[in-house]
Amino acid sequence: MPSVFEDKFRTEIARFCHLIYEKGYVASTDGNVSARLPDGHIMCTPTICNKGFVEPEDMVTIDIKGQRIRGERKASSEIAMHLLIYEMRPDIHAVVHAHPPCATAYAAAGIPLNKALISEVVLALGCIPLAEYGTPGTPELTKQLRPFVQSYDALLMANHGVVTYGVNLEDAFNRMDTVEHFAKISIYTKILGRERLLSSENVEKLWVQRQKYYGLEGSETKTKDPMCPVTEGVSETISLTRSELIDLIEKVVSNLK
């Protein structure tokens, strides 16, 4: 029988589902939201549900192996992604997966949001790397996410979307909000034709503040990646396929004639 605290979580998950729908971060039956309950079980949105209309009673409670305990419907088809995060991060108690348009455009383009453009983003998230593509709802996806989960709180998933996680539902949602806001700003700088990145020295100062602000001092889960975020003066590597390289060389040669 559901407990009082489960009723509270049902209401909260539904509230944040409605919010990500209203913000345009999901469409139709996209996305999924979950929370870790005090007893260690996981409550999540059901599969194939519109987040704008989902109700508290629609939620499903599962165990850490993904087996349904309570609920009339099946758990989200992407629940393995949530379970991976809860397994690797005992500090995490909520996960939000969505497809916010600007950030998902970066994911679809294969471009991480890894530049030190905004001090507040460095403070809040450190860096937002890109995990390579894995088929949603399969072990392929969790395999691609695993190398990043321990060190980051927000990830772009190539050709898929964004996943963020936090100490509670509000924290996880706020990180999703920050990722999309940052993606918009990054696009605007490209429209303006200029990006002025923070220096490595400034990022190091922000990192010290981040550790203190979020109580992460001495935490192994937040070891700074020296290459993320990309700072002023650091050259970026551009990858080309063989055919793209040949086309580029042919164009250059043609222009020289």
ABEGO torsion letter per residue (X at the ends): XBBAAAAAAAAAAAAAAAAAAAAGABBEABEBBBBBBAAGBBBBBBBGBBAAABBAAABBBBBAAGBBABEABBBBAAAAAAAAAAAABAABABBBBBBBAAAAAAAAAGBBBABBABAAAAAAAGBBBBBBBBBBGBAAAAAAAAAAAAABABBBBBGAEBBBBBABAAAAAAAAAAAAAAAAAAAAAAAAGBBBBBBAAAAAAAAAAAAAAAGABGBAAABBBAAOBBBBGBBBBBBBBAAAAAAAAAAAAAAAX
